[in-house]
Structure formats: C-alpha cells, structure tokens
Amino acid sequence: MLKQVSLATVMLLTALTAQTAFAAADCPANPKDKWLSELDMQKKIVNDYGWVIYKFKTDGECYEVYGMAPKEDAKPAAEADKAATAPAVAAAPAAAPEMGKVEAYFNTATGEVVKKEMD
C-alpha cells in the first residue's frame, strides 16, 4: 500500500514538473477575425522557419507547436550576423541542418514567435 502511494506521489510530481517546465507564453489578444488560419500558420512554420511539426494546437491566444527545428535557428543574433556577412565561397551543396526538439508559441495574427525553447 505504501509503495503504491509513493509511486502515485512521484508520478504526480513528475507531471506537475513537466507542465511547469515551459509555462504558456503571454500572447497578445487578437480579434479572431485577424488570426491566421491554422493551415496558413502551419505553412508559415514549415516554409518560413524550416520546422517539422509534430503537434499543433491553440493555447489561449497562442498557436502552440511541438516539433523539430534547425539547431542554428537557436544561435545568438551576433553569430547569425557574422555568418551572413562572411564572404561567399563556392562550395559543395550544404548538408541538411542538424535538427533539435522545439516547443514554441506563436502570435495568432502575425505568425511571429512569442516564446521558444529548444533541446
């Protein structure tokens, strides 16, 4: 009996910790008629950001996405600027970027990332 109670307690604490590890983003309240459709938002995430979507849902005023994103997407802006200004050199075709797990919240009207966490 005590073993069952302890196991239940551990499972409950694990579930609570997992949910609070990445709290919901503070997305602006947009009128529903200004929201991008779910399909348009998914297209934007895949085509503009280069992400792979595993789960897409609405969370309050945000679109919430779980998936994979290019790891260089998480580089600090200074590194990204340095790479962008490097001289162009003819090279072999680039390999596919290394991907990492991502959880992100998007503004429902603009499609901008409001909050993002990568593994």
Order of alpha helices (4+ residues) and beta strands (2+ residues): alpha-alpha-beta-beta-alpha-beta-beta
